Amino acid sequence: MTKQKLITVKQFCMETGISSTTVYRNTQKGIIPTVRIGGSVRIPVWYLDRLTEEPGKLPGFLTRGEASGL
């Protein structure tokens, strides 16, 4: 079995504690990268990995309302 490469918005929210409203808003702005499959939105696991590389550091859209260069 291969490692999962895409996760749902719900899975992303559960892992990060970020609300689905915030996640969807930032996917629409292009701040959170997505892959669309039909009507479904998926987030690459590498993005979640990148967010969690620096524990305690919040993504820019949660601290300043803008992307932090991720």
C-alpha positions in Angstrom: 0.0 0.0 0.0 1.3 3.4 -0.9 1.3 6.5 1.4 -1.7 8.7 1.0 -0.8 11.8 -1.1 -4.0 13.7 -0.9 -6.4 14.3 2.0 -9.8 15.8 2.3 -10.6 19.2 3.7 -12.2 17.4 6.7 -9.0 15.4 7.4 -6.9 18.6 7.0 -9.1 20.4 9.5 -8.9 17.5 12.0 -5.1 17.4 11.8 -4.6 21.2 12.1 -7.5 22.4 14.2 -8.3 25.0 11.5 -12.0 25.5 10.7 -13.3 24.3 7.4 -14.5 27.8 6.6 -11.0 29.1 6.9 -9.6 26.2 4.9 -12.1 26.6 2.1 -11.6 30.4 2.0 -7.8 30.0 1.7 -8.1 27.3 -0.9 -10.2 29.7 -3.0 -7.5 32.4 -2.6 -4.8 29.9 -3.6 -3.0 30.1 -0.3 -3.6 26.4 0.5 -2.8 24.3 -2.6 -5.5 22.0 -3.8 -6.2 19.3 -6.3 -9.8 19.2 -7.6 -11.2 15.8 -8.5 -14.7 16.3 -9.9 -16.5 18.3 -7.3 -14.2 17.3 -4.5 -11.3 19.3 -3.1 -8.2 17.5 -1.9 -5.1 19.0 -0.2 -1.6 17.5 -0.9 -0.1 15.8 2.2 3.2 17.6 1.6 1.5 20.9 2.5 0.3 19.5 5.8 3.9 18.1 6.4 5.3 21.5 5.7 2.9 23.2 8.1 4.0 20.8 10.9 7.7 21.0 10.2 8.0 24.0 12.6 5.8 23.2 15.7 4.3 26.3 17.3 4.6 28.4 14.1 1.2 29.2 12.6 0.6 29.6 8.9 0.5 33.3 7.8 -3.2 33.2 7.0 -3.9 32.5 10.7 -1.5 35.2 12.1 -1.6 38.0 9.6 -4.3 37.2 7.1 -1.8 36.5 4.4 0.4 33.6 3.2 3.6 33.1 5.0 5.6 31.9 2.0 4.7 28.2 2.5 
